[in-house]
Amino acid sequence: MSSAESILDDWEDLASRAGTVFSSRPSFVLNVAGALRLNVRFVVVRRGCRVVALAPLDTVRRGPFVLAKVVGSTLGVPLEFLSDDEEASDVLLGGVADQGWMLTGDSMIANDPTVVRLGRHGAWDADALVRERVPVVVLRPGDTASSIRSAKSLKRLRQYRSKIERQSEYRVEQIRDVAHLDARWNDIVSLAADSVEGTDKVNYLVAPHGEFARDFLRSEARAGRLCIAGLVVDGRWVAHEIGVRTHRRMEGWLTHYDPSIGKLQPGHQLIEWFADTHDRLGVVELDQGVGVNKIKSVWANAGVRRIAGDGGSEGLVALWVHEVGVTQPSFDSGPNPLGAAQSGRAGPRSMISAAAPAGNRWRFATASRDTARDPAKFR
């Protein structure tokens, strides 16, 4: 393969079958790679003519070795390897090991089949530690905010809204399409800047991330997956939750609000709106994004476990783990989700042949894209 563009259709198809988060889609990966000028190699596994596993890796030389980072690392989003099944995952991991690369990814999902297989693969020496949990709200059809929070808590939120409404115009504005996103973009960017000023938070809506963020969100809007909820007071855009839908999950990516309206409790107001609107949005789960705070915790009724660790075919591996159903998120290191560390190295034998099950025809390939010279975009 000569370029990433040659696998776009197959990639989209695989992401729609096996993907669980937006960060594994071309719309995210290619925009990140282009904006950050990454040197990306795509490790692709085919069964016959069908792409069954894929990993986009940012390759960086570190002295005598090459470090392969899962694209999206350090951006504060959960990551995954796309794979149809365990056999495809084994071949993918064998292919990476055959390159002699060290593998790293700082936010991998725990029950991702390839992460699970990594801990059992003979070519890799892997270890991982639980780092944090991400709060999740699970909603059954017909549920509303009252299914999660007490009547007293919701009454208090209504009182805050009523106080604003007596003095000003108050409404929730929903953004789903490209034209609406473009019309509000300056408001969204300005609010984000005001929200993070004086804090140690990263603003992903300005350089060097701003270009990928806007192009990514425009792509998601065209695909019908974008959902931004904004609070508007007296015509001013004062708070927003930027969400992207994956199947029946709404992934909360970025939340910002004007500090001057803190007494309205905008974070709670936005989550309440999502809970009350989830049936219309077609989702049954709200992933509140990376990072735990008091607002997220009081709404969460499930959790996602995150990990980081080390190992490798000849070096390091750092990974996430994703565990749903933890009703009380905690921050202990926890057990190694990969099980006992697997020792071994990629030797002279073909890891592709060794991992491929009998009776299946496998092909392994890598496609490179030097985005520092030729930025890739997916619009």
NORBELGI-V33913 format. One record per residue. RES is the residue in one letter. OMEGA is omega as a letter, one per 20 degrees, with the letter a starting at -180 (* if undefined). D_LAST is the distance of its C-alpha to the last C-alpha in Angstrom with 2 decimals. Layout:
res omega d_last
RES OMEGA D_LAST
RES OMEGA D_LAST
//
This chain:
res omega d_last
M a 21.57
S a 20.28
S r 16.62
A a 14.14
E a 12.37
S a 15.74
I a 15.65
L a 12.21
D r 13.99
D r 16.91
W r 15.05
E a 13.43
D r 16.96
L r 18.69
A r 16.67
S r 17.53
R a 21.13
A a 21.84
G r 19.33
T r 20.78
V a 18.40
F a 14.72
S r 15.04
S a 15.48
R r 12.20
P a 9.64
S r 7.01
F a 9.85
V a 11.56
L r 9.29
N r 8.14
V a 11.88
A a 13.08
G a 11.52
A a 12.64
L r 15.97
R a 16.50
L r 17.66
N a 19.52
V r 18.12
R r 20.16
F r 19.18
V a 22.36
V r 22.22
V r 25.11
R r 25.76
R a 28.60
G r 29.43
C a 26.19
R r 24.38
V a 22.24
V r 24.10
A a 23.14
L r 20.51
A r 20.37
P a 17.97
L r 20.45
D a 20.49
T a 23.74
V r 26.03
R r 29.58
R a 32.25
G a 35.51
P a 36.60
F r 33.87
V r 30.10
L r 28.43
A a 25.45
K r 23.49
V a 21.18
V a 17.74
G r 17.62
S a 21.35
T a 22.72
L r 19.82
G r 21.98
V r 20.12
P a 21.77
L r 20.77
E r 21.73
F r 22.10
L a 20.93
S r 24.10
D a 25.76
D a 29.26
E r 31.69
E r 32.47
A r 28.88
S r 28.76
D r 31.99
V r 30.75
L a 27.58
L r 29.78
G r 32.27
G r 29.75
V r 28.66
A r 32.37
D r 33.17
Q a 31.00
G a 33.32
W r 30.58
M a 31.12
L r 28.54
T r 27.44
G a 25.20
D a 26.22
S a 24.99
M a 25.30
I a 26.13
A a 29.80
N r 29.98
D a 27.13
P a 29.08
T r 28.26
V r 29.42
V a 32.56
R a 33.17
L a 32.76
G a 35.95
R a 37.80
H a 36.57
G a 39.36
A a 37.24
W r 36.22
D a 38.20
A r 36.19
D a 37.06
A r 35.29
L r 36.36
V a 35.28
R r 33.78
E r 32.85
R r 31.96
V a 29.11
P a 30.39
V r 29.31
V r 30.43
V a 31.23
L r 31.89
R r 33.60
P a 33.15
G r 35.21
D r 35.24
T r 34.81
A a 35.18
S r 38.93
S a 38.59
I a 37.64
R a 39.27
S r 42.83
A r 43.99
K a 45.19
S a 41.82
L r 40.02
K r 42.87
R r 42.40
L r 38.70
R r 39.77
Q r 42.37
Y r 39.90
R a 37.75
S r 40.91
K r 42.06
I a 38.86
E r 39.00
R a 42.61
Q a 41.64
S r 38.08
E a 35.39
Y r 33.39
R r 30.54
V r 27.51
E a 24.29
Q r 21.50
I a 17.80
R a 15.82
D a 13.56
V a 11.01
A r 13.98
H r 16.18
L a 13.93
D a 13.62
A a 17.37
R a 18.31
W a 16.17
N r 19.14
D a 21.47
I a 19.48
V a 19.36
S r 23.01
L r 24.17
A a 22.65
A r 24.46
D a 27.68
S a 27.50
V a 27.36
E r 29.67
G r 32.79
T r 31.54
D a 30.40
K r 27.10
V r 23.81
N a 21.47
Y a 17.95
L r 16.61
V a 18.03
A j 18.06
P a 17.70
H a 15.47
G a 14.27
E a 11.27
F a 9.85
A a 11.14
R a 9.61
D r 5.93
F a 7.07
L r 9.07
R r 6.93
S a 5.23
E r 8.96
A r 10.23
R a 8.86
A r 10.48
G a 13.53
R a 13.95
L r 13.81
C r 17.32
I r 18.39
A a 22.12
G r 23.63
L a 27.29
V r 28.35
V a 31.89
D r 33.43
G r 30.07
R r 28.82
W a 25.81
V r 27.82
A r 26.16
H r 23.03
E a 21.93
I a 18.20
G r 17.94
V a 15.64
R r 17.33
T a 17.93
H a 20.38
R r 23.15
R r 22.55
M r 21.07
E r 20.02
G a 20.94
W a 18.92
L r 20.18
T r 23.22
H r 24.67
Y r 27.60
D a 29.88
P a 33.04
S a 35.19
I a 34.55
G a 35.35
K r 38.38
L a 36.19
Q a 34.88
P r 31.21
G r 30.10
H a 32.60
Q a 31.79
L r 28.09
I r 29.00
E r 31.69
W r 29.26
F a 26.98
A a 30.16
D a 31.46
T a 28.22
H r 27.15
D r 28.60
R r 26.65
L r 23.41
G a 24.36
V r 24.69
V a 27.83
E r 26.89
L r 25.58
D a 24.72
Q r 25.50
G a 23.73
V r 25.30
G a 28.55
V r 31.66
N a 33.35
K a 36.02
I a 33.77
K a 31.74
S a 34.92
V r 36.89
W a 34.28
A r 33.52
N r 35.35
A a 33.68
G r 32.27
V a 30.13
R a 31.88
R a 30.26
I r 31.85
A a 31.96
G a 34.27
D a 35.07
G r 36.08
G r 34.75
S r 35.72
E a 37.02
G a 35.78
L r 33.70
V r 31.51
A a 30.29
L r 28.99
W r 28.31
V a 30.08
H r 29.16
E a 32.20
V r 32.04
G r 35.19
V a 36.63
T r 38.03
Q a 39.18
P r 36.76
S a 38.75
F r 38.16
D a 40.60
S r 39.56
G a 40.39
P r 40.86
N a 38.87
P r 36.44
L a 36.35
G r 40.10
A a 42.44
A r 40.86
Q a 40.66
S r 42.24
G a 41.79
R r 39.82
A a 37.95
G a 40.96
P r 41.54
R r 41.19
S r 37.95
M r 36.13
I a 34.08
S a 37.29
A a 38.85
A a 36.09
A r 35.60
P a 37.76
A r 40.23
G r 39.34
N r 35.57
R a 33.90
W r 31.43
R a 29.32
F r 27.80
A r 25.45
T r 23.40
A a 20.49
S r 19.97
R r 17.15
D a 18.51
T r 15.64
A r 18.37
R a 18.85
D a 15.57
P r 12.63
A r 9.87
K r 6.21
F a 3.79
R * 0.00
//
